[in-house]
Amino acid sequence: MAAALALGLSLLPEIASSQEEVASSIRRYKDQEVSTGYYEEYEVKPRHELPLVGVPGVSRGIFPYRPSRAEVRIRTRLEDSHWGIKFYENRRCEECHVHETMDDHTVRANLTCRQCHGGEPIASIDHYYSPLNPIRRHAYVCAKCHEGASASFASYVVHEPPAGAEKTRTSFPTLYYAYWFMLLLLVFTLAVFIPHSFLVGLRELLGRKLKVGK
Amino acid sequence: MSTRRIKRFSKLDQGFHVALMLTFLIQSATGFCRLFITSPWGETLTGLFGGYETSYVIHRVVGFIMIGGFLLHLVYLLSKVNWNNLKQSILGPDSLVPNLEDARHLWQRLLWFFGLGPPPRLDRWAYWEKFDYWAVFWGLPLLAITGLMLMYPVRTSAVLPGWSLNVAVLLHRAEAILAISYIFIVHFFIGHLRPFSFPMNEAMFAGSINIEEAMEEKPRWVERLKTEGRLDAAMAAQPVPWYRVVYFVFGYAALAFGIYLLINAIAYSPYARLH
């Protein structure tokens, strides 16, 4: 009986850990990490805590924020960058950060926001606790996939501004001027050579017809 | 039409052109695999090249082959320079270096377009042929340098700031789109579809052109060969029929594939991002 049971068990497939099907046809961050990458769906929900200090227009908080000079709170140095945002716990990043979900890291490599920005509370990128703080970004974030990434490497702008936009002229001038130079080169080259080729063809066609007519 | 032909390109010239054709088509297709991967057509195209990662490997390997071919061509070019008569070698009528005569020919051609004058009496190389040739010297190094930067981003960031990779992506994609647009629209039209060339300008594949065609489009070149007593030496044999079949099939396959890429790229352009 025991021998039959052992034989039966040996014929069964090996026991495997639970696995997740991945529908994407391209490279995934998952290759670099044991996690599924779907933090927002499966693993982490924002905490439900009341902030100690509120922000303008939001009446939450034990000590409501009273601006003396700035009307809008600057969020780039907060421990919790989403502090005081209404219904934050039920919202998804892309509802507000639309542009940031369209770059190659998100679209091609299927990275989710929290894989770089960290878990809740998501610190502002310039806050000391943030993994994206420039003092440690290359080591804590970039080097997960780009082995050997340096601080210089980390100056790559993941969420690029629109290259041709006027505001990019001051925020990323090299990208702005490169864009306009290439666009003008493309337009100029095609604007000269497409009509040139068309006129050559038309003139040759007419010339041949005239020859045949004679 | 006469069967007498004038030699126009050496075997090595033809070899360089075929190599450039093949590598350019592969780079265009595998580059589009990456550019359009988020579109349904991009997925189909990528499937033809073995998937996203494989198409990238092909793109990189063929990129290195292109760079090697370009360096080889530079050596070849230097070997063709007559260092004892440098001025004539660089500025003479057999040279591809643009000169003031090209500007005059362009002006004459513009007048001819509108029936205001005779066509320019071209010598061996027309101004648009010179543009085609030198365009590679701008495009290929730019694509090669930005391509190497993107291939080795961590090493690049050791000598350049990381944000230069943002610029490299933009330059690589924009230059590729410029080259592809130019080749698949302008070069294909001039080489295949204009009445003078239709159904195909065989010069680059046969290595020679019919003497009557040469007289019609490049009369000054033929006259110069006659005056210098070099015409007989420049005569070439008619290409054999099977070879003509091969290059017609090859040329039209390249044309069809290029137009397939171009039409789909235009149709799916909302999916493409320059950076």
Interface residues (C-beta under 8 A of the other chain):
Chain A: S25 I26 R27 M102 D104 V107 R108 H146 E147 G148 A149 S150 S152 F153 A154 S155 Y156 V157 E160 A163 F172 T174 L175 A178 Y179 M182 L183 L185 L186 T189 L190 F193 I194 H196 S197 L199 V200 G201 L202 R203 E204 L205 R208
Chain B: I37 T38 E43 T46 G51 Y52 E53 R109 W112 F113 W128 F131 P153 V154 S157 A158 L160 P161 G162 W163 S164 L165 N166 V167 L170 L171 A174 E175 I177 L178 S181 Y182 I185 V186 F189 I190 L193 R194 P195 F196 R273 L274 H275
